[in-house]
Amino acid sequence: MIDSSYYTGSLFVRELERLKEEYIQLELDDMKVLIEEDILLIEKAMDMLCGNKIHQIEQTI
């Protein structure tokens, strides 16, 4: 069985690194728009990760 918390965490870290490299090459106005979009995506990802953790805890009980 795959440790899903490691797998999703690893994907999250890689995505943050990709975004960091992308931001280095942007103009300030473009960066503001992308940051707003990415904040929304990160919030959704965190909700999914939290939901996944709750589901895993409920299965162990």
PyMOL Python script that loads the backbone (N, CA, C, O; Angstrom):
from pymol import cmd

cmd.read_pdbstr("""\
ATOM      1  N   MET A   1       0.833  -1.187   0.000  1.00  0.00           N
ATOM      2  CA  MET A   1       0.000   0.000   0.000  1.00  0.00           C
ATOM      3  C   MET A   1       0.879   1.253   0.000  1.00  0.00           C
ATOM      4  O   MET A   1       1.883   1.310   0.710  1.00  0.00           O
ATOM      5  N   ILE A   2       0.502   2.250  -0.793  1.00  0.00           N
ATOM      6  CA  ILE A   2       1.264   3.485  -0.907  1.00  0.00           C
ATOM      7  C   ILE A   2       0.884   4.421   0.233  1.00  0.00           C
ATOM      8  O   ILE A   2      -0.294   4.578   0.555  1.00  0.00           O
ATOM      9  N   ASP A   3       1.892   5.039   0.838  1.00  0.00           N
ATOM     10  CA  ASP A   3       1.635   6.027   1.887  1.00  0.00           C
ATOM     11  C   ASP A   3       1.156   7.303   1.211  1.00  0.00           C
ATOM     12  O   ASP A   3       1.965   8.086   0.713  1.00  0.00           O
ATOM     13  N   SER A   4      -0.160   7.516   1.191  1.00  0.00           N
ATOM     14  CA  SER A   4      -0.733   8.637   0.449  1.00  0.00           C
ATOM     15  C   SER A   4      -0.318   9.984   1.020  1.00  0.00           C
ATOM     16  O   SER A   4      -0.225  10.953   0.266  1.00  0.00           O
ATOM     17  N   SER A   5      -0.066  10.085   2.314  1.00  0.00           N
ATOM     18  CA  SER A   5       0.342  11.368   2.880  1.00  0.00           C
ATOM     19  C   SER A   5       1.716  11.776   2.347  1.00  0.00           C
ATOM     20  O   SER A   5       1.951  12.956   2.084  1.00  0.00           O
ATOM     21  N   TYR A   6       2.627  10.806   2.187  1.00  0.00           N
ATOM     22  CA  TYR A   6       3.939  11.113   1.610  1.00  0.00           C
ATOM     23  C   TYR A   6       3.780  11.488   0.148  1.00  0.00           C
ATOM     24  O   TYR A   6       4.395  12.449  -0.315  1.00  0.00           O
ATOM     25  N   TYR A   7       2.969  10.747  -0.583  1.00  0.00           N
ATOM     26  CA  TYR A   7       2.787  10.970  -2.007  1.00  0.00           C
ATOM     27  C   TYR A   7       2.199  12.344  -2.275  1.00  0.00           C
ATOM     28  O   TYR A   7       2.723  13.078  -3.112  1.00  0.00           O
ATOM     29  N   THR A   8       1.130  12.710  -1.590  1.00  0.00           N
ATOM     30  CA  THR A   8       0.504  14.012  -1.809  1.00  0.00           C
ATOM     31  C   THR A   8       1.404  15.130  -1.307  1.00  0.00           C
ATOM     32  O   THR A   8       1.455  16.197  -1.920  1.00  0.00           O
ATOM     33  N   GLY A   9       2.105  14.914  -0.222  1.00  0.00           N
ATOM     34  CA  GLY A   9       3.032  15.923   0.287  1.00  0.00           C
ATOM     35  C   GLY A   9       4.163  16.174  -0.684  1.00  0.00           C
ATOM     36  O   GLY A   9       4.560  17.320  -0.895  1.00  0.00           O
ATOM     37  N   SER A  10       4.686  15.113  -1.276  1.00  0.00           N
ATOM     38  CA  SER A  10       5.762  15.217  -2.241  1.00  0.00           C
ATOM     39  C   SER A  10       5.301  15.990  -3.480  1.00  0.00           C
ATOM     40  O   SER A  10       6.041  16.826  -4.000  1.00  0.00           O
ATOM     41  N   LEU A  11       4.095  15.718  -3.948  1.00  0.00           N
ATOM     42  CA  LEU A  11       3.558  16.451  -5.100  1.00  0.00           C
ATOM     43  C   LEU A  11       3.391  17.923  -4.766  1.00  0.00           C
ATOM     44  O   LEU A  11       3.668  18.790  -5.595  1.00  0.00           O
ATOM     45  N   PHE A  12       2.940  18.202  -3.557  1.00  0.00           N
ATOM     46  CA  PHE A  12       2.730  19.574  -3.114  1.00  0.00           C
ATOM     47  C   PHE A  12       4.052  20.337  -3.121  1.00  0.00           C
ATOM     48  O   PHE A  12       4.105  21.473  -3.591  1.00  0.00           O
ATOM     49  N   VAL A  13       5.113  19.731  -2.611  1.00  0.00           N
ATOM     50  CA  VAL A  13       6.424  20.370  -2.555  1.00  0.00           C
ATOM     51  C   VAL A  13       6.955  20.610  -3.966  1.00  0.00           C
ATOM     52  O   VAL A  13       7.494  21.680  -4.248  1.00  0.00           O
ATOM     53  N   ARG A  14       6.809  19.629  -4.849  1.00  0.00           N
ATOM     54  CA  ARG A  14       7.267  19.816  -6.229  1.00  0.00           C
ATOM     55  C   ARG A  14       6.512  20.935  -6.926  1.00  0.00           C
ATOM     56  O   ARG A  14       7.103  21.700  -7.688  1.00  0.00           O
ATOM     57  N   GLU A  15       5.215  21.039  -6.677  1.00  0.00           N
ATOM     58  CA  GLU A  15       4.421  22.102  -7.284  1.00  0.00           C
ATOM     59  C   GLU A  15       4.867  23.468  -6.766  1.00  0.00           C
ATOM     60  O   GLU A  15       4.948  24.422  -7.541  1.00  0.00           O
ATOM     61  N   LEU A  16       5.152  23.575  -5.490  1.00  0.00           N
ATOM     62  CA  LEU A  16       5.647  24.846  -4.945  1.00  0.00           C
ATOM     63  C   LEU A  16       6.982  25.231  -5.570  1.00  0.00           C
ATOM     64  O   LEU A  16       7.203  26.405  -5.869  1.00  0.00           O
ATOM     65  N   GLU A  17       7.870  24.273  -5.773  1.00  0.00           N
ATOM     66  CA  GLU A  17       9.156  24.552  -6.416  1.00  0.00           C
ATOM     67  C   GLU A  17       8.955  25.022  -7.869  1.00  0.00           C
ATOM     68  O   GLU A  17       9.638  25.936  -8.331  1.00  0.00           O
ATOM     69  N   ARG A  18       8.022  24.392  -8.572  1.00  0.00           N
ATOM     70  CA  ARG A  18       7.739  24.790  -9.952  1.00  0.00           C
ATOM     71  C   ARG A  18       7.209  26.222  -9.998  1.00  0.00           C
ATOM     72  O   ARG A  18       7.604  27.009 -10.858  1.00  0.00           O
ATOM     73  N   LEU A  19       6.317  26.552  -9.073  1.00  0.00           N
ATOM     74  CA  LEU A  19       5.764  27.904  -9.025  1.00  0.00           C
ATOM     75  C   LEU A  19       6.848  28.931  -8.721  1.00  0.00           C
ATOM     76  O   LEU A  19       6.857  30.020  -9.294  1.00  0.00           O
ATOM     77  N   LYS A  20       7.748  28.585  -7.831  1.00  0.00           N
ATOM     78  CA  LYS A  20       8.834  29.503  -7.481  1.00  0.00           C
ATOM     79  C   LYS A  20       9.672  29.837  -8.706  1.00  0.00           C
ATOM     80  O   LYS A  20      10.000  31.001  -8.938  1.00  0.00           O
ATOM     81  N   GLU A  21      10.017  28.830  -9.485  1.00  0.00           N
ATOM     82  CA  GLU A  21      10.799  29.057 -10.704  1.00  0.00           C
ATOM     83  C   GLU A  21      10.015  29.885 -11.723  1.00  0.00           C
ATOM     84  O   GLU A  21      10.582  30.734 -12.410  1.00  0.00           O
ATOM     85  N   GLU A  22       8.716  29.632 -11.814  1.00  0.00           N
ATOM     86  CA  GLU A  22       7.869  30.379 -12.741  1.00  0.00           C
ATOM     87  C   GLU A  22       7.796  31.847 -12.344  1.00  0.00           C
ATOM     88  O   GLU A  22       7.858  32.721 -13.210  1.00  0.00           O
ATOM     89  N   TYR A  23       7.666  32.131 -11.066  1.00  0.00           N
ATOM     90  CA  TYR A  23       7.543  33.513 -10.585  1.00  0.00           C
ATOM     91  C   TYR A  23       8.796  34.330 -10.841  1.00  0.00           C
ATOM     92  O   TYR A  23       8.710  35.539 -11.060  1.00  0.00           O
ATOM     93  N   ILE A  24       9.939  33.703 -10.818  1.00  0.00           N
ATOM     94  CA  ILE A  24      11.203  34.408 -11.023  1.00  0.00           C
ATOM     95  C   ILE A  24      11.213  35.110 -12.388  1.00  0.00           C
ATOM     96  O   ILE A  24      11.841  36.157 -12.545  1.00  0.00           O
ATOM     97  N   GLN A  25      10.517  34.530 -13.369  1.00  0.00           N
ATOM     98  CA  GLN A  25      10.570  35.032 -14.734  1.00  0.00           C
ATOM     99  C   GLN A  25       9.414  35.984 -15.089  1.00  0.00           C
ATOM    100  O   GLN A  25       9.320  36.415 -16.238  1.00  0.00           O
ATOM    101  N   LEU A  26       8.555  36.312 -14.155  1.00  0.00           N
ATOM    102  CA  LEU A  26       7.359  37.097 -14.460  1.00  0.00           C
ATOM    103  C   LEU A  26       7.522  38.587 -14.172  1.00  0.00           C
ATOM    104  O   LEU A  26       8.348  38.996 -13.356  1.00  0.00           O
ATOM    105  N   GLU A  27       6.709  39.385 -14.866  1.00  0.00           N
ATOM    106  CA  GLU A  27       6.563  40.799 -14.545  1.00  0.00           C
ATOM    107  C   GLU A  27       5.707  40.915 -13.296  1.00  0.00           C
ATOM    108  O   GLU A  27       4.971  39.985 -12.964  1.00  0.00           O
ATOM    109  N   LEU A  28       5.789  42.036 -12.602  1.00  0.00           N
ATOM    110  CA  LEU A  28       5.077  42.214 -11.338  1.00  0.00           C
ATOM    111  C   LEU A  28       3.566  42.088 -11.492  1.00  0.00           C
ATOM    112  O   LEU A  28       2.933  41.407 -10.684  1.00  0.00           O
ATOM    113  N   ASP A  29       2.966  42.717 -12.496  1.00  0.00           N
ATOM    114  CA  ASP A  29       1.517  42.651 -12.674  1.00  0.00           C
ATOM    115  C   ASP A  29       1.056  41.225 -12.962  1.00  0.00           C
ATOM    116  O   ASP A  29       0.041  40.776 -12.428  1.00  0.00           O
ATOM    117  N   ASP A  30       1.802  40.514 -13.806  1.00  0.00           N
ATOM    118  CA  ASP A  30       1.467  39.121 -14.106  1.00  0.00           C
ATOM    119  C   ASP A  30       1.571  38.264 -12.846  1.00  0.00           C
ATOM    120  O   ASP A  30       0.760  37.367 -12.617  1.00  0.00           O
ATOM    121  N   MET A  31       2.580  38.560 -12.040  1.00  0.00           N
ATOM    122  CA  MET A  31       2.800  37.782 -10.832  1.00  0.00           C
ATOM    123  C   MET A  31       1.635  37.941  -9.858  1.00  0.00           C
ATOM    124  O   MET A  31       1.219  36.971  -9.224  1.00  0.00           O
ATOM    125  N   LYS A  32       1.108  39.162  -9.737  1.00  0.00           N
ATOM    126  CA  LYS A  32      -0.011  39.398  -8.827  1.00  0.00           C
ATOM    127  C   LYS A  32      -1.214  38.553  -9.211  1.00  0.00           C
ATOM    128  O   LYS A  32      -1.863  37.969  -8.344  1.00  0.00           O
ATOM    129  N   VAL A  33      -1.516  38.482 -10.499  1.00  0.00           N
ATOM    130  CA  VAL A  33      -2.660  37.692 -10.967  1.00  0.00           C
ATOM    131  C   VAL A  33      -2.425  36.210 -10.687  1.00  0.00           C
ATOM    132  O   VAL A  33      -3.310  35.523 -10.176  1.00  0.00           O
ATOM    133  N   LEU A  34      -1.245  35.725 -11.019  1.00  0.00           N
ATOM    134  CA  LEU A  34      -0.949  34.310 -10.804  1.00  0.00           C
ATOM    135  C   LEU A  34      -0.940  33.938  -9.330  1.00  0.00           C
ATOM    136  O   LEU A  34      -1.380  32.850  -8.959  1.00  0.00           O
ATOM    137  N   ILE A  35      -0.445  34.830  -8.494  1.00  0.00           N
ATOM    138  CA  ILE A  35      -0.416  34.544  -7.057  1.00  0.00           C
ATOM    139  C   ILE A  35      -1.832  34.407  -6.516  1.00  0.00           C
ATOM    140  O   ILE A  35      -2.106  33.517  -5.711  1.00  0.00           O
ATOM    141  N   GLU A  36      -2.728  35.280  -6.950  1.00  0.00           N
ATOM    142  CA  GLU A  36      -4.119  35.179  -6.514  1.00  0.00           C
ATOM    143  C   GLU A  36      -4.723  33.844  -6.935  1.00  0.00           C
ATOM    144  O   GLU A  36      -5.413  33.196  -6.149  1.00  0.00           O
ATOM    145  N   GLU A  37      -4.462  33.430  -8.181  1.00  0.00           N
ATOM    146  CA  GLU A  37      -4.979  32.145  -8.668  1.00  0.00           C
ATOM    147  C   GLU A  37      -4.366  30.987  -7.890  1.00  0.00           C
ATOM    148  O   GLU A  37      -5.061  30.039  -7.527  1.00  0.00           O
ATOM    149  N   ASP A  38      -3.073  31.065  -7.638  1.00  0.00           N
ATOM    150  CA  ASP A  38      -2.387  29.980  -6.935  1.00  0.00           C
ATOM    151  C   ASP A  38      -2.833  29.866  -5.484  1.00  0.00           C
ATOM    152  O   ASP A  38      -2.898  28.764  -4.939  1.00  0.00           O
ATOM    153  N   ILE A  39      -3.140  30.994  -4.856  1.00  0.00           N
ATOM    154  CA  ILE A  39      -3.644  30.949  -3.483  1.00  0.00           C
ATOM    155  C   ILE A  39      -4.945  30.159  -3.437  1.00  0.00           C
ATOM    156  O   ILE A  39      -5.148  29.340  -2.540  1.00  0.00           O
ATOM    157  N   LEU A  40      -5.825  30.404  -4.403  1.00  0.00           N
ATOM    158  CA  LEU A  40      -7.076  29.651  -4.458  1.00  0.00           C
ATOM    159  C   LEU A  40      -6.811  28.160  -4.659  1.00  0.00           C
ATOM    160  O   LEU A  40      -7.450  27.326  -4.018  1.00  0.00           O
ATOM    161  N   LEU A  41      -5.876  27.823  -5.541  1.00  0.00           N
ATOM    162  CA  LEU A  41      -5.546  26.415  -5.777  1.00  0.00           C
ATOM    163  C   LEU A  41      -4.928  25.764  -4.541  1.00  0.00           C
ATOM    164  O   LEU A  41      -5.231  24.613  -4.223  1.00  0.00           O
ATOM    165  N   ILE A  42      -4.071  26.495  -3.852  1.00  0.00           N
ATOM    166  CA  ILE A  42      -3.440  25.957  -2.641  1.00  0.00           C
ATOM    167  C   ILE A  42      -4.489  25.736  -1.550  1.00  0.00           C
ATOM    168  O   ILE A  42      -4.439  24.741  -0.827  1.00  0.00           O
ATOM    169  N   GLU A  43      -5.432  26.664  -1.436  1.00  0.00           N
ATOM    170  CA  GLU A  43      -6.503  26.486  -0.455  1.00  0.00           C
ATOM    171  C   GLU A  43      -7.319  25.232  -0.763  1.00  0.00           C
ATOM    172  O   GLU A  43      -7.679  24.484   0.146  1.00  0.00           O
ATOM    173  N   LYS A  44      -7.613  24.999  -2.047  1.00  0.00           N
ATOM    174  CA  LYS A  44      -8.351  23.795  -2.434  1.00  0.00           C
ATOM    175  C   LYS A  44      -7.531  22.540  -2.133  1.00  0.00           C
ATOM    176  O   LYS A  44      -8.061  21.543  -1.645  1.00  0.00           O
ATOM    177  N   ALA A  45      -6.232  22.603  -2.430  1.00  0.00           N
ATOM    178  CA  ALA A  45      -5.362  21.455  -2.168  1.00  0.00           C
ATOM    179  C   ALA A  45      -5.296  21.152  -0.678  1.00  0.00           C
ATOM    180  O   ALA A  45      -5.336  19.987  -0.281  1.00  0.00           O
ATOM    181  N   MET A  46      -5.195  22.178   0.142  1.00  0.00           N
ATOM    182  CA  MET A  46      -5.147  21.967   1.587  1.00  0.00           C
ATOM    183  C   MET A  46      -6.457  21.378   2.089  1.00  0.00           C
ATOM    184  O   MET A  46      -6.451  20.507   2.959  1.00  0.00           O
ATOM    185  N   ASP A  47      -7.585  21.846   1.550  1.00  0.00           N
ATOM    186  CA  ASP A  47      -8.877  21.263   1.927  1.00  0.00           C
ATOM    187  C   ASP A  47      -8.921  19.782   1.578  1.00  0.00           C
ATOM    188  O   ASP A  47      -9.410  18.963   2.355  1.00  0.00           O
ATOM    189  N   MET A  48      -8.396  19.445   0.384  1.00  0.00           N
ATOM    190  CA  MET A  48      -8.383  18.040  -0.042  1.00  0.00           C
ATOM    191  C   MET A  48      -7.484  17.218   0.872  1.00  0.00           C
ATOM    192  O   MET A  48      -7.849  16.111   1.266  1.00  0.00           O
ATOM    193  N   LEU A  49      -6.308  17.749   1.213  1.00  0.00           N
ATOM    194  CA  LEU A  49      -5.388  17.020   2.088  1.00  0.00           C
ATOM    195  C   LEU A  49      -5.994  16.824   3.467  1.00  0.00           C
ATOM    196  O   LEU A  49      -5.884  15.745   4.049  1.00  0.00           O
ATOM    197  N   CYS A  50      -6.632  17.862   3.993  1.00  0.00           N
ATOM    198  CA  CYS A  50      -7.272  17.745   5.314  1.00  0.00           C
ATOM    199  C   CYS A  50      -8.405  16.731   5.268  1.00  0.00           C
ATOM    200  O   CYS A  50      -8.561  15.928   6.188  1.00  0.00           O
ATOM    201  N   GLY A  51      -9.188  16.763   4.210  1.00  0.00           N
ATOM    202  CA  GLY A  51     -10.278  15.793   4.062  1.00  0.00           C
ATOM    203  C   GLY A  51      -9.752  14.381   3.967  1.00  0.00           C
ATOM    204  O   GLY A  51     -10.350  13.453   4.510  1.00  0.00           O
ATOM    205  N   ASN A  52      -8.627  14.211   3.275  1.00  0.00           N
ATOM    206  CA  ASN A  52      -7.996  12.905   3.134  1.00  0.00           C
ATOM    207  C   ASN A  52      -7.511  12.396   4.486  1.00  0.00           C
ATOM    208  O   ASN A  52      -7.671  11.215   4.794  1.00  0.00           O
ATOM    209  N   LYS A  53      -6.924  13.263   5.290  1.00  0.00           N
ATOM    210  CA  LYS A  53      -6.430  12.875   6.618  1.00  0.00           C
ATOM    211  C   LYS A  53      -7.594  12.452   7.519  1.00  0.00           C
ATOM    212  O   LYS A  53      -7.496  11.455   8.235  1.00  0.00           O
ATOM    213  N   ILE A  54      -8.693  13.208   7.483  1.00  0.00           N
ATOM    214  CA  ILE A  54      -9.859  12.874   8.305  1.00  0.00           C
ATOM    215  C   ILE A  54     -10.417  11.522   7.889  1.00  0.00           C
ATOM    216  O   ILE A  54     -10.785  10.707   8.735  1.00  0.00           O
ATOM    217  N   HIS A  55     -10.477  11.284   6.573  1.00  0.00           N
ATOM    218  CA  HIS A  55     -10.988  10.014   6.066  1.00  0.00           C
ATOM    219  C   HIS A  55     -10.090   8.862   6.519  1.00  0.00           C
ATOM    220  O   HIS A  55     -10.587   7.803   6.900  1.00  0.00           O
ATOM    221  N   GLN A  56      -8.762   9.064   6.479  1.00  0.00           N
ATOM    222  CA  GLN A  56      -7.835   8.016   6.921  1.00  0.00           C
ATOM    223  C   GLN A  56      -7.998   7.739   8.412  1.00  0.00           C
ATOM    224  O   GLN A  56      -7.951   6.583   8.833  1.00  0.00           O
ATOM    225  N   ILE A  57      -8.188   8.776   9.208  1.00  0.00           N
ATOM    226  CA  ILE A  57      -8.351   8.603  10.662  1.00  0.00           C
ATOM    227  C   ILE A  57      -9.652   7.846  10.943  1.00  0.00           C
ATOM    228  O   ILE A  57      -9.684   6.955  11.792  1.00  0.00           O
ATOM    229  N   GLU A  58     -10.722   8.201  10.228  1.00  0.00           N
ATOM    230  CA  GLU A  58     -12.004   7.530  10.439  1.00  0.00           C
ATOM    231  C   GLU A  58     -11.910   6.045  10.085  1.00  0.00           C
ATOM    232  O   GLU A  58     -12.555   5.218  10.730  1.00  0.00           O
ATOM    233  N   GLN A  59     -11.119   5.698   9.076  1.00  0.00           N
ATOM    234  CA  GLN A  59     -10.972   4.298   8.683  1.00  0.00           C
ATOM    235  C   GLN A  59     -10.222   3.497   9.746  1.00  0.00           C
ATOM    236  O   GLN A  59     -10.459   2.299   9.897  1.00  0.00           O
ATOM    237  N   THR A  60      -9.329   4.141  10.476  1.00  0.00           N
ATOM    238  CA  THR A  60      -8.548   3.420  11.485  1.00  0.00           C
ATOM    239  C   THR A  60      -9.318   3.221  12.774  1.00  0.00           C
ATOM    240  O   THR A  60      -8.976   2.357  13.581  1.00  0.00           O
ATOM    241  N   ILE A  61     -10.360   4.019  12.970  1.00  0.00           N
ATOM    242  CA  ILE A  61     -11.133   3.921  14.223  1.00  0.00           C
ATOM    243  C   ILE A  61     -12.075   2.749  14.185  1.00  0.00           C
ATOM    244  O   ILE A  61     -12.804   2.511  15.148  1.00  0.00           O
TER     245      ILE A  61
END
""", "prot")
cmd.dss("prot")
cmd.show_as("cartoon", "prot")
cmd.util.cbc("prot")
cmd.orient("prot")
